[in-house]
Amino acid sequence: MTVAEAAAALEQTAGERAARRLERFAAVPDGAFVWTRDVDGAYLLGRLDGPYRYDASPPARAADLVHVRPCRWLAVPVDSARVPAAVVAAFGRGGRNFQRIRHASVAPATAAIWTAGDRSGGARR
């Protein structure tokens, strides 16, 4: 399924805002940093590493995670004391969808964490 097809289908079920969010997600360039949290609340840092694809597998459907991008992840969670404050604040606001964190301190701090983590344990897919 192409991005356009997925966005059109999503617009029918979840509305125009969801469809535009999917288009923005698909358009983010490879190499962009991404932050997420695991089920225990630990911060994970990754980098997008390939194009959008629709994952129709039963596990993806069960988790409602069918719109995916390949991502390389640091091998271990990031110590919470090192996570940029603006990243912590973004998660603290309860946002659960894809969003850009624009604070000026985030990009250089994230790049430094990635570089140090990539040297100390490599990245995993």
Secondary structure, DSSP 8 states (H G I E B T S, - for coil): --HHHHHHHHHHHH-HHHHHHHHHHHHS-TT-EEEEE-TT--EEEEEE-S--EE--SHHHHHHT--EE--EEEESS-B-GGGS-HHHHHHHHTT--S------TTHHHHHHHHHHHHHHHH-EE-
